[in-house]
Amino acid sequence: MEIITDERFKALKNKSILVGLTYVHNDNSISHRVEFLGTIIDLDNEGLVIKKDSDGDKFWLPPDNSAIQHAPKGEYTLQTTGEVISNPDFMTIWTIDLQE
């Protein structure tokens, strides 16, 4: 994991990020997906803090710089809701093993 530095965080702070999470069972079948747009607001000892646009709740991601990419300009349709997101600054996609 490439940890986000303070300098890198300055470039991320207050930028929009499209988050995609896929939760999988031990057999790699998909349990469920979570997708949302948020704003990067902080970097603390728990990780990168994102404020979700939909409800204002905070969400933490591991501070892995290699998992955050610039999002190509365009529209993104969330598979889970059908919502269309236009031109987010960054995007990140994670697969989470449920460890059942």
Secondary structure, DSSP 8 states (H G I E B T S, - for coil): --B--HHHHHHHTT-EEEEEEEEE-TTS-EEEEEEEEEEEEEEETTEEEEEETTT--EEEE--BGGG-EE--SSEEE-TTT--EEE--SEEEEEEEE---
